Amino acid sequence: MKTDARLVRQVLDLGPLERAELIEVLQASFDEAGDAAMEAAWGHEAESRLDAYAAGSLRAVRAADVFGKIVG
């Protein structure tokens, strides 16, 4: 998709508050479009992991170990 140069100029001519409001509207449009699909994907992933754990093919990891790797 090619961005319309006129549109970009119009947006850049807006004041800081107006640009911030536009950013919020645009961000919300991404959130709304992807929420249902993302929730379904994570639901499927959670069920898969729970099934794998119950079948013994996935082991549990202590939270302290996980966070220890993240924090360092």
Sequence and secondary structure as in RCSB ss.txt:
>XXXX:A:sequence
MKTDARLVRQVLDLGPLERAELIEVLQASFDEAGDAAMEAAWGHEAESRLDAYAAGSLRAVRAADVFGKIVG
>XXXX:A:secstr
    HHHHHHHHHS HHHHHHHHHHHHHHHHHHHHHHHHHHHHHHHHHHHHHHHHTSS    HHHHHHHHH 
